[in-house]
Amino acid sequence: MDTSLITTSTALDGYRVTRHLGVVRGITVRSRSALGNIAGGFQSLFGGRLSIYVELCENAREEAYQLLIQHAQAIGANAIINMRYDANEVMQGITEVLAYGTAVVVEKV
């Protein structure tokens, strides 16, 4: 799938939706390690960007995004519109990250 055909918008300029295939999603659940918590806590003492947590969050979002793409491709989509992320804490230190959107088939106009 061409990632330029994944958008948070409800339409793709220059393309026409020919079929709606439904909601697709990619989900991952991640936890922080004890060592990561210690390093993150140490970083927080000095303030500023907490790179350990940024990396954890970015990796979780990327994994959910790739799973979203795989799900869309599996049902025959060549684009995803109205794509979003959501995150919830399942329990302390364990977070679910969800990427979701509407799988569609588009053609160039």
C-alpha positions as CSV (number, residue, x, y, z in Angstrom):
1,M,0.0,0.0,0.0
2,D,1.2,3.5,-0.9
3,T,1.4,5.3,2.4
4,S,0.5,8.5,0.7
5,L,-3.0,7.0,0.4
6,I,-3.4,6.9,4.1
7,T,-5.0,10.1,5.5
8,T,-6.7,11.5,8.5
9,S,-9.0,13.3,6.1
10,T,-12.3,11.8,4.9
11,A,-11.2,12.1,1.2
12,L,-8.1,11.9,-0.9
13,D,-7.6,14.8,-3.4
14,G,-7.2,13.5,-6.9
15,Y,-8.8,10.1,-6.1
16,R,-12.4,8.8,-6.1
17,V,-13.5,6.2,-3.6
18,T,-15.0,3.2,-5.5
19,R,-15.6,0.9,-2.5
20,H,-15.8,1.2,1.2
21,L,-14.5,-2.0,2.9
22,G,-15.2,-1.0,6.5
23,V,-13.2,-0.3,9.6
24,V,-9.7,-1.6,9.9
25,R,-7.4,-1.5,12.9
26,G,-4.0,-2.3,14.2
27,I,-3.5,-2.8,17.9
28,T,-0.5,-3.4,20.2
29,V,-0.1,-3.5,23.9
30,R,3.2,-2.4,25.4
31,S,4.7,-2.2,28.9
32,R,7.6,-0.3,30.3
33,S,10.4,-2.4,31.7
34,A,11.7,-1.8,35.2
35,L,15.0,-0.6,33.7
36,G,13.2,1.7,31.4
37,N,11.2,3.1,34.3
38,I,14.4,3.8,36.2
39,A,16.1,5.5,33.3
40,G,12.9,7.5,32.5
41,G,12.6,8.5,36.2
42,F,16.3,9.6,36.1
43,Q,15.7,11.7,33.0
44,S,12.6,13.3,34.5
45,L,14.8,14.6,37.4
46,F,16.5,17.0,34.9
47,G,13.3,17.9,33.0
48,G,12.9,18.3,29.2
49,R,12.3,15.6,26.7
50,L,12.1,12.0,28.1
51,S,13.7,10.2,25.2
52,I,13.1,6.7,26.7
53,Y,9.4,7.3,26.8
54,V,9.3,9.0,23.4
55,E,11.0,6.0,21.8
56,L,8.6,3.6,23.6
57,C,5.5,5.6,22.4
58,E,6.9,6.0,18.8
59,N,7.6,2.2,18.6
60,A,4.1,1.4,19.8
61,R,2.5,3.8,17.3
62,E,4.6,2.5,14.4
63,E,3.7,-1.1,15.2
64,A,0.0,-0.3,15.4
65,Y,0.3,1.6,12.1
66,Q,1.9,-1.3,10.3
67,L,-0.7,-3.7,11.7
68,L,-3.4,-1.3,10.4
69,I,-1.9,-1.4,6.9
70,Q,-1.6,-5.2,7.0
71,H,-5.3,-5.5,8.0
72,A,-6.4,-3.1,5.2
73,Q,-4.3,-4.9,2.6
74,A,-5.7,-8.3,3.7
75,I,-9.3,-7.2,2.9
76,G,-8.3,-5.7,-0.5
77,A,-7.9,-2.0,0.3
78,N,-5.5,0.3,-1.5
79,A,-6.1,3.3,0.8
80,I,-7.2,4.2,4.3
81,I,-9.2,7.3,5.1
82,N,-10.2,8.9,8.4
83,M,-7.2,7.3,10.1
84,R,-6.7,7.9,13.9
85,Y,-4.7,6.8,16.9
86,D,-6.1,6.0,20.3
87,A,-4.3,4.9,23.5
88,N,-5.6,3.5,26.8
89,E,-3.9,2.3,29.9
90,V,-4.9,-1.3,30.4
91,M,-3.4,-1.4,33.8
92,Q,-0.6,0.6,35.5
93,G,2.4,0.5,33.2
94,I,0.6,-1.4,30.4
95,T,-0.7,0.7,27.5
96,E,-2.8,-0.3,24.4
97,V,-2.2,1.7,21.3
98,L,-4.8,1.4,18.5
99,A,-4.5,2.7,14.9
100,Y,-7.8,2.6,13.0
101,G,-9.5,4.0,10.0
102,T,-11.8,3.2,7.0
103,A,-10.4,0.8,4.4
104,V,-11.3,1.9,0.9
105,V,-10.5,1.2,-2.7
106,V,-9.7,4.4,-4.7
107,E,-8.9,5.2,-8.2
108,K,-7.2,8.2,-9.7
109,V,-9.5,10.8,-11.3
